[in-house]
Amino acid sequence: MVLNFLFSILLTFNSLTTTDRVYWLEGAVTLKNNMSLTGEISFNEAHTEIKYKSALYEKTFKLNELAAFTFTDYELGIERYFITETEEETTALYEIIVEGRLPVYRKLKEELNNPFSNSLTEEDYNFYIKKENELVKISDFETQILPKITWEFPLEIRDFVYTYNLKLKITGHIVLIMQHYNALTSPDIDHSRVQKLLSTR
């Protein structure tokens, strides 16, 4: 009887410590006033809050309090960048997967709730290209984006598409085209990060 009681206490303790464990990642948060705080961040179970801590300061932020945040993905060995956008009185979370003049964002589909997982696939996201102040759906690439980038770099974009046999209806191929375009317009940015993101999803 005593052994059973002790065993039940052990199980309860293990369950509590597993549930309450917080995983901290090196990162930074940017507030709405553009103030950046560098330290460590973590996420609540519902991924609606970002916990931040440094040697001097600790605070939990709701997504609508943040403009952006970043963290080191140790599994992939890259930095992950996220921004928030207000949509219909709610705060939407986008990951920047290609940086540059026409960046590419992805947003987790509504039925899913962990945008930081490394087990997701391309089909779990909606993809967008930021053109000026507009988010263009990846499905509108041929009509709204392709004419612009081929006007700027007709030979470079055409040769890239033909060399790698890319299809303009495949999301991953469009992302690679945009990576190439942004590498042409912003050569000082490291554009290799997107390949790690796409290769595991």
NORLINTA-V749215 format. One record per helix or strand of 3 or more residues. SS is the DSSP state (helix for helix, strand for strand). FROM is the first residue (numbers start at 0). TO is the last residue. Records with the same first field share a line. If there is no record, write none. Layout:
SS=FROM-TO / FROM-TO
This chain:
helix=1-19 / 62-64 / 121-123 / 137-151 / 153-162 / 170-184 / 192-198
strand=24-30 / 35-42 / 48-52 / 57-61 / 65-72 / 77-86 / 89-97 / 103-107 / 124-130 / 133-136
